[in-house]
Amino acid sequence: MRKKLTAVLPAAAMFAYALAGTTGIAQNVYAADEEETLTVWCWDPTFNVYAMKQAEAAYQKDHPNFKLDIQEKVYSDIEQSLITAAEAGTYDTLPDIFLMQDYSFHKNVTNYPEIFTELTDSGIDFSKFSAGKLADSTVDEKNYGVPFDNGATIMAIRSDMVEKAGLKVEDFMDTTWSEFIELAKKVVEANDVPMLTSSGGSEIVIEMLQSAGASPIVDGEVKLVDNEALKAAIEVYKQLIDEGIMVDYTDWDQYIASMNKGTAAGVIQGCWIMSSIQAAEDQSGKWAIVNMPALDDIEGATNYANCGGASWAVSSNCKNTELAFDFLSSTFGADVDLYDDLLVNAGAIASYLPAAESDVYNETSDFYGGQAVYKDIVEFAGQVPGIDYGAYYSDIRSALTDAVTNVVQNDADIDEEIQNAQDTVEFNISE
């Protein structure tokens, strides 16, 4: 599409120039149209692409000449295109705006800073977004991303299974892990299924780590050894597995099936897991959402974390940063009506905190037993501690996966496995 536009622009420009000699206005009309077009890269037509199309329509109400050229690309292609441009030192292939996975932000801003336009002074009020979400796209106290979808961690539980154990959903709100484990044992005994299902041990361990605000990177250095919260998280994980409170699947389909078929009473995951839970329509009214347990005896521990998500970035190739800034600020940075539409029609939960105050977000959900789940989730997001992975999220997660696996499957010493994880990450960083 971009090549076609490039091919016809010279002719259009000549036509506008010729008219300008007689009308005095055509050239200005063309110039205005040209400067009010932004190119966007993103993936998923029913989620991210839809969101951009709705943002375009919202912005056009006050800017009728504004247009977006939205180019759908899978995320791996977007990231590879960014890296290729940076390594070649040719940025004219980049769009004006692109969507980036949150866990890739630090790595790419650190390794390829010339790709990005800093957004700190763009006019966007970043204080209105979840601090935990913002941390992923903030490097050296500078903002490089506008948070989009919400990845706040939830604990979704089967209310019918909880009640069968003589408990209430409210009993699971604001618990510590030790309190949760005692409650969960009753649910397991009453229903003969694990309380939790999981997919990949390091993911829930990292959520526990974030809930305590315990950064694995401190002042640019790996901080896994002597990280009290990390050791506590792995201890909890091992206890959950050993006592049959949680089952861990390596196969994603089996993981989802365990929720849909009722072979687990709950899950701790980013709120995006709700779409998979809701696929089991016969379970409507049998689920509820609460926050995750907090680590016991860890200073600063909370019941809140974040898992996954993406944010919008402005590239260094953007020819009209003022337009890009104003578009993002007016839409994803301020428009509650836009977020209402995205929730209803795309299932996109906002990380923009004022969205929780809207009538749409305060509506109750029949599937979740009449709970105003979306309001609750945005409020959860507002309490997530921000932690620093530096540019090494993938390295940290991979090393912790190995550590957790060895602890659970081979009864390896936790301190030794954390040391091995630290050594592995430090080695990868030094290469």
matplotlib code that plots the C-alpha trace (Angstrom):
import matplotlib.pyplot as plt

x = [0.0, 2.8, 4.5, 1.3, 0.9, 4.5, 4.0, 1.0, 2.1, 4.3, 1.4, -1.0, 1.5, 1.9, -1.9, -2.2, 0.6, -1.1, -4.4, -2.7, -1.8, -5.5, -7.4, -4.7, -6.1, -5.6, -1.9, -2.8, -5.6, -3.2, -0.5, -3.0, -4.2, -0.6, 0.5, -2.7, -2.0, -0.2, 1.0, 0.4, 1.7, -0.1, -1.5, -4.8, -7.7, -10.4, -8.5, -5.6, -6.5, -10.1, -8.9, -6.9, -9.8, -12.1, -9.5, -9.2, -13.0, -13.0, -10.2, -11.8, -14.7, -12.6, -10.0, -12.0, -8.8, -7.1, -6.4, -4.6, -2.9, -3.2, -1.0, -1.6, 1.6, 2.2, 4.3, 7.4, 7.5, 7.1, 10.0, 12.2, 11.5, 12.4, 15.6, 16.5, 16.0, 18.1, 21.0, 21.0, 20.7, 17.8, 14.6, 12.5, 10.9, 9.3, 5.7, 4.7, 3.2, 3.6, 2.4, 5.0, 4.7, 5.4, 8.1, 10.1, 10.2, 13.2, 15.2, 14.5, 14.8, 18.1, 19.5, 18.0, 17.1, 17.2, 14.0, 11.9, 10.6, 10.5, 7.0, 7.7, 6.9, 4.2, 1.3, 0.0, -0.9, 0.9, -0.2, -3.6, -2.3, -1.3, 2.2, 2.8, 1.9, 3.9, 7.0, 7.4, 7.7, 9.6, 13.4, 15.7, 12.5, 11.6, 8.3, 8.4, 5.0, 1.3, -0.3, -3.1, -4.6, -4.8, -2.8, -3.7, -3.4, -6.7, -7.6, -10.7, -12.4, -15.4, -18.0, -20.0, -16.9, -16.0, -19.6, -19.5, -16.6, -18.7, -16.9, -17.7, -15.9, -15.2, -13.1, -10.5, -10.2, -7.1, -5.6, -2.0, -0.6, -0.7, -4.3, -5.2, -3.6, -5.7, -8.9, -7.8, -7.4, -11.1, -12.0, -9.8, -11.2, -14.8, -14.5, -11.6, -9.9, -6.9, -7.7, -5.5, -4.4, -1.1, 0.9, 4.6, 5.9, 8.0, 5.0, 3.2, 6.5, 7.2, 3.7, 4.4, 7.6, 6.0, 3.2, 5.9, 7.6, 10.8, 12.7, 15.0, 17.2, 18.5, 20.6, 21.3, 22.5, 20.9, 19.3, 18.0, 20.3, 19.4, 16.0, 13.8, 10.5, 11.9, 12.8, 9.4, 7.6, 9.4, 8.7, 5.0, 5.0, 6.6, 4.1, 1.2, 2.4, 3.4, 0.1, -2.0, -3.4, -2.2, -1.5, 0.9, 0.5, 3.1, 0.5, -1.6, -4.7, -4.7, -4.3, -7.4, -9.3, -8.8, -10.8, -13.5, -14.0, -14.0, -10.9, -9.6, -11.4, -9.5, -6.6, -4.2, -3.3, -3.5, -7.1, -6.9, -7.5, -11.2, -12.0, -10.8, -12.8, -15.9, -15.7, -17.4, -20.9, -22.4, -20.4, -22.1, -22.8, -20.3, -17.1, -15.9, -12.9, -10.7, -7.2, -4.2, -2.7, 0.1, 3.5, 3.6, 6.2, 7.6, 7.9, 5.9, 3.9, 0.6, -2.2, -1.6, 0.5, 0.5, 1.0, 1.3, 0.0, 1.2, 1.7, 1.8, 5.1, 6.0, 8.9, 11.9, 10.7, 7.5, 7.4, 4.7, 5.3, 2.9, 0.1, 1.0, 1.3, -2.1, -3.8, -2.5, -3.2, -6.7, -7.7, -5.9, -4.7, -8.1, -11.2, -13.3, -16.0, -13.3, -12.4, -16.1, -16.5, -13.3, -14.5, -17.9, -16.9, -13.3, -13.1, -10.1, -9.9, -8.3, -5.2, -6.4, -7.6, -10.4, -12.2, -13.2, -15.6, -17.7, -21.2, -20.0, -17.2, -19.6, -22.1, -22.4, -21.5, -23.9, -21.1, -19.3, -22.4, -23.4, -20.0, -18.8, -15.6, -14.2, -14.3, -12.6, -9.9, -9.0, -8.9, -6.5, -4.3, -4.1, -2.4, 0.2, 3.8, 6.2, 9.3, 12.4, 13.3, 15.8, 16.4, 16.5, 12.9, 13.3, 16.6, 15.2, 12.0, 13.9, 16.4, 13.6, 11.7, 14.7, 15.1, 11.4, 11.4, 14.4, 13.0, 9.6, 10.6, 14.0, 13.7, 16.7, 17.8, 16.1, 19.1, 21.3, 18.8, 18.4, 22.2, 22.3, 19.6, 21.6, 24.8, 22.9, 21.4, 24.7, 26.4, 23.8, 24.0, 27.8, 27.8]
y = [0.0, 2.4, 1.8, 2.6, 5.9, 6.8, 6.1, 8.4, 11.3, 13.1, 13.3, 14.5, 17.1, 18.4, 18.6, 20.5, 22.9, 23.5, 24.3, 26.6, 29.0, 29.6, 29.0, 29.7, 27.0, 23.6, 23.3, 24.0, 21.4, 18.8, 19.8, 19.6, 16.2, 14.9, 16.1, 14.7, 11.0, 8.7, 5.1, 2.5, -1.1, -3.5, -7.0, -8.8, -7.4, -7.9, -6.3, -3.9, -3.0, -2.5, -0.2, 1.9, 2.2, 3.4, 5.8, 7.2, 7.7, 9.4, 11.8, 12.6, 14.2, 17.3, 16.6, 15.7, 15.5, 13.1, 9.6, 6.4, 4.0, 0.9, -2.0, -5.3, -7.2, -10.1, -9.0, -11.0, -9.2, -5.8, -6.4, -7.9, -4.9, -2.5, -4.3, -4.5, -0.8, 0.0, -2.2, -0.9, 2.7, 3.4, 4.4, 5.6, 2.1, 2.6, 3.7, 6.7, 4.7, 1.0, -1.4, -3.2, -6.0, -4.5, -7.0, -6.0, -2.3, -2.1, -4.4, -2.5, 1.0, 0.0, -1.7, 0.5, 3.9, 5.5, 3.7, 5.6, 9.1, 10.0, 10.7, 12.2, 15.8, 14.8, 16.2, 12.8, 12.6, 9.4, 9.7, 8.4, 5.0, 2.0, 2.4, -1.3, -1.1, 2.2, 0.6, -1.7, 1.2, 3.7, 3.6, 5.9, 7.7, 8.6, 7.5, 5.7, 4.0, 4.8, 1.9, 0.2, -3.1, -4.1, -7.1, -6.8, -10.1, -11.6, -14.8, -16.2, -18.8, -21.1, -19.7, -22.9, -25.0, -22.5, -22.6, -26.4, -26.2, -24.1, -20.9, -17.6, -15.8, -12.9, -15.2, -15.2, -11.5, -9.7, -12.9, -13.9, -17.0, -18.9, -17.9, -18.8, -22.3, -23.1, -22.1, -23.9, -27.2, -27.1, -26.5, -29.3, -31.7, -30.8, -30.9, -33.4, -31.0, -28.7, -25.1, -23.6, -24.4, -23.0, -22.9, -22.4, -22.0, -18.9, -16.8, -17.1, -16.7, -13.5, -12.3, -13.0, -11.1, -8.1, -8.1, -7.5, -4.8, -6.8, -5.9, -8.6, -5.8, -3.2, -0.3, -2.2, -5.3, -8.7, -9.2, -12.7, -14.0, -12.5, -11.5, -12.4, -12.2, -14.4, -17.2, -16.9, -17.1, -20.3, -21.8, -21.0, -22.4, -25.7, -26.0, -25.5, -28.3, -30.6, -30.4, -30.8, -27.3, -26.3, -28.3, -27.1, -27.8, -27.5, -27.7, -24.5, -26.3, -28.6, -25.6, -23.8, -27.1, -27.5, -24.3, -25.0, -28.6, -27.9, -29.9, -26.9, -24.5, -21.4, -19.6, -16.8, -15.0, -11.7, -10.5, -11.4, -15.0, -14.1, -14.6, -18.2, -18.8, -17.3, -19.8, -22.3, -20.6, -23.4, -22.0, -18.6, -17.4, -19.8, -17.6, -14.7, -12.4, -11.5, -10.3, -12.6, -13.5, -11.5, -13.0, -13.5, -11.6, -9.6, -5.9, -4.1, -7.2, -6.5, -8.4, -6.9, -7.7, -7.5, -10.1, -9.2, -6.4, -3.9, -0.2, 2.3, 3.9, 6.7, 6.0, 8.3, 8.2, 10.1, 13.3, 15.0, 14.1, 16.9, 15.2, 11.8, 13.2, 14.9, 11.9, 9.5, 12.0, 12.7, 9.1, 6.4, 9.1, 10.7, 9.3, 7.2, 6.8, 5.1, 2.7, 2.0, 1.0, -1.2, -3.0, -3.8, -4.6, -5.9, -7.1, -4.7, -3.7, -0.3, 0.4, 4.1, 4.5, 7.0, 4.4, 2.6, 5.5, 5.1, 3.5, 0.8, -0.3, -0.3, -2.6, -6.1, -9.3, -12.3, -14.6, -13.5, -13.7, -10.1, -8.7, -5.4, -7.2, -4.6, -1.8, -4.1, -5.0, -1.4, -0.7, -3.7, -2.3, 1.0, -0.7, -2.8, -2.0, -1.1, -3.3, -3.2, -6.1, -3.9, -5.3, -8.8, -10.0, -13.0, -14.1, -13.8, -15.7, -18.5, -18.9, -18.9, -21.5, -23.8, -23.0, -23.7, -26.9, -28.3, -27.4, -29.0, -32.0, -32.8, -31.4, -29.2, -26.7, -23.3, -21.2, -23.1, -22.8, -19.1, -18.8, -20.8, -18.5, -15.5, -16.9, -17.8, -14.3, -12.6, -14.8, -14.0, -10.3, -10.3, -11.9]
z = [0.0, 0.8, -2.5, -4.4, -2.5, -3.2, -6.9, -7.2, -5.0, -7.5, -10.0, -7.3, -6.2, -9.7, -10.1, -6.8, -7.9, -11.2, -9.6, -7.1, -9.8, -10.5, -7.3, -4.7, -2.4, -3.9, -2.9, 0.8, 0.7, -0.5, 2.0, 4.9, 3.8, 3.5, 6.9, 8.7, 7.7, 10.0, 9.3, 12.0, 12.5, 14.7, 14.9, 15.5, 13.4, 16.0, 18.9, 18.1, 14.5, 15.6, 18.4, 16.0, 13.6, 16.4, 17.6, 14.1, 13.9, 17.3, 16.3, 12.9, 14.7, 15.4, 12.6, 9.5, 7.3, 9.6, 8.3, 9.4, 7.2, 9.4, 8.3, 9.9, 10.8, 13.2, 16.1, 15.2, 11.9, 13.5, 15.9, 13.2, 10.9, 13.7, 14.4, 10.7, 10.3, 13.4, 12.4, 8.9, 10.1, 7.7, 9.4, 6.5, 6.3, 9.8, 10.4, 12.4, 15.2, 16.1, 18.8, 20.9, 23.4, 26.8, 27.7, 24.6, 25.4, 27.7, 25.5, 22.3, 23.8, 25.4, 22.3, 19.6, 21.1, 17.7, 16.8, 19.3, 19.9, 23.6, 24.8, 28.3, 27.2, 24.6, 26.5, 27.5, 31.2, 32.2, 35.8, 34.7, 33.8, 35.9, 37.4, 36.9, 33.2, 32.7, 34.1, 31.1, 28.7, 30.9, 30.6, 32.7, 33.9, 30.3, 28.7, 25.4, 25.2, 25.6, 27.6, 25.8, 26.9, 30.5, 31.7, 35.4, 37.2, 38.4, 40.3, 38.6, 40.7, 40.4, 42.9, 42.8, 43.8, 46.5, 47.9, 47.8, 50.3, 52.6, 51.7, 50.0, 47.1, 49.4, 51.6, 48.8, 48.5, 49.9, 51.2, 51.9, 50.3, 53.6, 54.1, 50.5, 50.8, 53.9, 52.0, 48.8, 50.7, 51.5, 47.9, 46.7, 49.2, 48.5, 44.7, 44.1, 41.6, 42.1, 43.2, 40.5, 37.0, 35.6, 32.4, 32.9, 36.5, 36.0, 34.9, 38.2, 40.1, 38.2, 39.1, 42.8, 42.4, 40.9, 43.5, 46.1, 44.0, 44.0, 40.9, 39.5, 38.1, 40.5, 39.3, 36.1, 37.9, 38.2, 41.6, 41.9, 44.7, 48.1, 46.6, 49.5, 47.5, 44.8, 47.2, 48.9, 45.6, 44.6, 48.0, 47.6, 44.1, 45.2, 48.1, 45.7, 43.5, 46.2, 48.1, 44.9, 45.2, 41.7, 38.5, 35.9, 32.2, 29.6, 26.9, 26.4, 25.1, 28.1, 30.4, 28.8, 28.8, 32.6, 33.1, 30.5, 31.6, 35.3, 36.2, 38.1, 40.4, 39.4, 37.7, 38.4, 35.2, 33.3, 32.8, 29.1, 30.2, 30.7, 27.0, 27.3, 30.5, 28.9, 26.0, 28.3, 28.1, 30.2, 33.2, 33.1, 36.6, 38.1, 38.0, 40.1, 40.0, 43.0, 43.4, 43.8, 47.2, 48.7, 49.8, 53.6, 55.6, 52.7, 53.1, 50.4, 49.3, 47.7, 46.0, 42.6, 39.6, 35.8, 33.1, 29.4, 27.3, 24.7, 24.3, 21.4, 20.4, 18.1, 15.8, 15.0, 11.4, 12.3, 10.2, 12.3, 15.9, 17.1, 15.2, 16.5, 20.1, 19.8, 18.3, 21.0, 23.8, 22.6, 22.1, 24.2, 26.6, 27.4, 25.6, 28.0, 25.4, 23.2, 26.0, 26.5, 22.9, 22.9, 26.0, 24.5, 21.0, 21.3, 24.9, 25.4, 29.1, 29.6, 31.7, 31.6, 35.1, 34.6, 32.5, 35.7, 36.4, 33.3, 33.3, 30.9, 33.2, 36.1, 34.4, 36.0, 34.2, 34.3, 33.5, 36.7, 38.9, 38.7, 39.5, 38.0, 36.9, 34.5, 37.1, 39.6, 37.1, 36.3, 40.0, 40.4, 37.7, 39.5, 42.5, 40.6, 41.7, 39.0, 38.7, 36.5, 34.2, 32.3, 28.8, 30.1, 30.7, 28.4, 29.9, 33.5, 32.6, 30.9, 33.8, 36.4, 34.4, 34.6, 38.3, 39.2, 37.1, 38.9, 42.3, 41.7, 39.6, 41.1, 44.6, 43.9, 46.5, 46.0, 46.9, 44.5, 41.7, 42.2, 42.1, 38.9, 37.4, 38.4, 36.8, 33.6, 33.2, 33.9, 31.4, 28.7, 29.4, 29.1, 25.7]

ax = plt.figure().add_subplot(projection="3d")
ax.plot(x, y, z, "-o")
ax.set_aspect("equal")
plt.show()
